[in-house]
């Protein structure tokens, strides 16, 4: 008599709603480390509570609604190991290039660029990145699924790293360019009239927003496409014209991170506004309100940078045209997501 066939062991991670037959590595590592709403495994919220005693993850932490926040997937499928490997490669490239060009910095780099852009502006931008890092990190504590929170946290790492890249570049300039001194960057950030609208905006996002969903929209759909675009991406790409190749490489890595963050933010918006989501219409209206709220603030905060562009004879495109183009592209982005419109 033939012995009955042994029963197959159950499939791994059966609790994961995988997109394919078997969970991807990204899904297996990230999903359900954090409990779902409704005390999925933290029964009665007995494990996780805030210092004031309330449940750690509550629906009221955002005005957006979704039946299962764990449906979110990062389009890049990032988890800790590939993220660290990717960013380590970027940082080694910046480190090597900085070491290669440092000995000839003084003779190659344009003095106006060194003082007006690198000392008086780019060194100040490290405080912008630090502020946005703090805002996104605080918001991530309230996020309602591990996959969304993972993307938020990787963004905080990106911003902390970019802030540090700026500081390292400034230190190299201080060591190799006679007379270069950026010790006044913090005072400039706190007191110079050019940066007060920008500082106010960063502080409003980082400390004034209490809805973690709004933090994502304000930062990635409003601030970055306009303020970061004008103050960093469009400006620093002119570095090689002024003998500065390092800043352009740092900004290339910064832009790569921003594209990835725009991608996961678009996926986030698409998820909460999908046709099969009961609250889709309400979510779309809420996000559109946030876009209307933060887009004009980003434009106003960026306008004082016109005087900086005016100091650079090699920059042929006017600040007004550059700002108008960035604002138009931002509107195309939010319109394509179905949440556009500026009051």
N, C-alpha and C positions, 0 to 999 in steps of 0.2 A: 504494500500500500504506500502510495506516495505521500510523503509528509506535506502538510499544508505549507504554502509559501509564507515566509516570514513577512509580517506586516511592515510596510515601509515606514521609516521614522517620519514624524511630522516635519513639514517644511520649516526651516528656520524663520524666526521673526514673523510668525503668523499674525501678530497684532499690527504689523505695518501695512498700510494700504499702499502697496508698491505700484508704481506706474507700469511696470512690466511683470512678467511671471515671477521673477525673483527680485528681491530688493537690491538696488544698486549699493555699492559701497557707501556712497553719500547718504542714502536713506538708512542703511543699517547702523551707521555711526551716529547720525544726528537725530533721527526721529524717536520721540517719546522718552527722551532723557528728561524732558520737562512734562509735567502732567497736563492733561487736557482740562478745559473748563468742565465743570460738573464733577470734579473729584474723581477723575478716571482711575488713578491709582493712589492718589493721596486722599484717602477716605476721610471726609470731615475736615480737610485741611489741617490734619494733625501734625504734619511734618514742616510745612512751609507757611510761615506767617511773617508779616511785616513787624517792625518794632512796636507799632501801636496796636498790634493784635489782630489786624484784619487778615483775611486770606491773601496770599501772595499774588495770585493771578485771578483777576475779576473782569467780567465783561465790561464794566463801567470804566475801565482804564482807557478806553478809546470810544469815540462816537461811531466808529465803523462796526459793522456786525458781519459775522460769517459763521456758518454752521459748524465748521471745523477748520481752525487756523492751521492745523497740521497738514492741510492740503497744499500749503505753499512749498514750492521747490525753487531753489536757486538755479537759474539757467546755467550757471557755470559749474554747479554741482560741487562747490568747494567744501572741504572740511579741513581740519587743522593741519594735517601733514602736507597735502599738496599746496595749501596756502603758504605755509612757511617756506617750502621749497621754492615756490615761485618768487616770493618776495626776497628771499635770500639771494637769488640770482640777480635780481634788479639792484640790490644794495651793493653787491660785489662789483657790478659794472660801474656804478657811480663812484665807488671807492677807488677803483683802478684808474678811472679817467681823472679824478681829482688829483691823485698822486702823480699822474703823468704830466699834467699841465701846470701844477703848482709852481715848479721852479721858474717858469717863464711868464707867470701871471703879470708881474709888474710891467713888463715890456710889451705885452700883447693886448692888454685889456684897456678899453676906452675909459678915461678918468670920469667923464660925465656919467657913463653907465654905472661905474663903480659906486659913485656917490649918490646919484639921483635914484637909481633903480635898486641896486643891491643893498646899499646901506640904509637909505631912507624909505625903502618900500618892501623889498623882498624879506629883509630881516624882520620887519614888522609883521609880515604875513604869518610867521610862525605862531603868533598869538591868535590869529584867526583860526588856524587849524586846531590849536589846542582848545579853543572855546567850542568849536563844533564837535571835537572829540568828546568833550565833557557832556555836551547836550545829548549826543547819540548814545553814549554809554549809559547815562541816567535813564533814557527812554527804553533802552534794551532790558532794563530790570523789570519792566512792566509788560513786555511783549508776550503774546499769548500762544506762541508755539516755538519749539526749539529751532525749527528751520528758519523762521523769520528772525529770531534772535541771533542765530549764527551769522546771517548776512549783516545784521546791524553791528555785531561785534567786529566782524572783519573790516567793516567800514571804519570803526573807531581805530583799529590797528593801522589802517591806511593813513588816517589823519595824524596819528601820533608819529608814524614813521616819516611822513612828509615834513612835519614840524621839525623833527630831528635832523632830517636831511638839510633843511635850510640852515639850521644852527651849525652843522658840521661844515657846510660850505662857507659860512661867514667866518668860522674859525680859521679855515684855510686861507681866506682872504686877509685876515688880520696877521697871519704869520708870514705872508708872502708879498703883500702890497704895502709899501711904506705909507704910513699915515692913515691907513684904513682902520676905523674904530666904530663898531656898531653897538657899543654899550648903551647908547641912547635909544635903542629900538623900543624898549618897554615904555619909556617916557613918551616917545612919539605915539605909540599906540594909545596911551592913556590921555594925552593932552593935545596932540596936534589936530587942528580943525579938520584937516583932510580926512582923518580916520574916525572922527566921532560918530558920523552916521553909520559907518560900517561896524564900529564897536557896539553901538546901540543895537543894531540888527543881530549881531552874533549873540549878545547877551539876552535879547528877547527870545531867540531860538533856544539857546542853551539853558536858560533858567526860567523863562516865562511860560513856556509851553508845557502843559500838564497832560497832554494826550500823546501817547507814543506814536500813533499813526500820523498825527500832525507833524511831529518832528521829522519823520521820514519825508513827507511831502514838502515841507518848508525847506529842508536842506537839499534834497536831491532833485526836486522838480522846480524849485524857485531860486534858491541861493546859488547853487553850483552852475546852472546853465547861464546865469547872468553875472553875478559878482566874481565867482572863481574864473569864469571864462575871460572877463575883461582884465582882472587884476593879476592873473597868473598865466593862463594858457595863451591868450592873444599877445600879451606884453612880452613875456619871457622867451617866446619863440624867436624874437629878434636878437637874442643874445649873441649868436655867431657873427652878426654884423658889427658887433662891438667887441669882438675878441673874447667872448664868453661862451664856451661850448658846454661847460658843466651845467649851468642853469637849464639849458635846453634839454639835457638828458634827464635831469631831475624832474622837469615838467613833463617830459614824455612819459615817465613812470607814473606821475600824478594823473595825467590824462588817461592812461590805461586803467588806472583804478576808478576814475570817474565814469568811464564807459561801462565798466563792470557794475558799478553802483547804479547807474541809470538803467541798466538791463534788469537788475533784480527789482528795482523800484517799479518799473513798467510791469513786470510779472506780478508784483504785489497788487498794483492797481487793477490789472486785468482779472486777478483772482476775485477781488471783492466786488467787482462790477460785472462779473460773468452772468449770463442770462439765467443760469440755474440757481443763482444765489437769491434767496427771498428778499434780502435787503439791498439788492443791487442798485435800484433807483435812488434810495436814500443815501447809500454810500457814495454814489456818483455826485450827488448834490453836495454832500459834506466835503468831498475832496475838491470840487469846483470852488466852494467857498474858501477853502484854505488857499487855493491857487490865487484867487482874487485878493486875498488878504496879504499874501507874502510877496507876490510878484512886484507890485509897485514899490514895496519897501526895498527889495533887492535893487531895483533900478535907481531909486533915490540914493541909496547907500553907495552906489558905484559912481555916480555922476561927479563927485569931487576929484576922481582920479584923472579927469580931463587935463588938469595942469601938469600931471606927470607925463602923459603922452606928449604934451606940447614941448617938453624939454628935449625930445629925441628927434633930431633932424633926419635920422635914417629911417624912422617909422613914417612911411608915406601915407598910410591910411588914417583918416581923421578919427578922433575918439568918438565923435557923434555917430559916424557911419558904423563904426565897430560896435558900439552899444546898440544901435538900431538893428543891426544884423543879429546880434546875440539874442535880443528880445524877440525878434521875429522867429528865430529857430526854437526858442523856448515855447513860444505860442504854438508852433507846429507840433512840438512834442506833446504838449498837454491836450491839444485838439485831437491828435491821433489817438490818444488814450481815452477820449470822450469826456475830459474834465477841464476843457479849455475855457477861455474867456476872462478878460481883465476888465474890471469896472473903470 
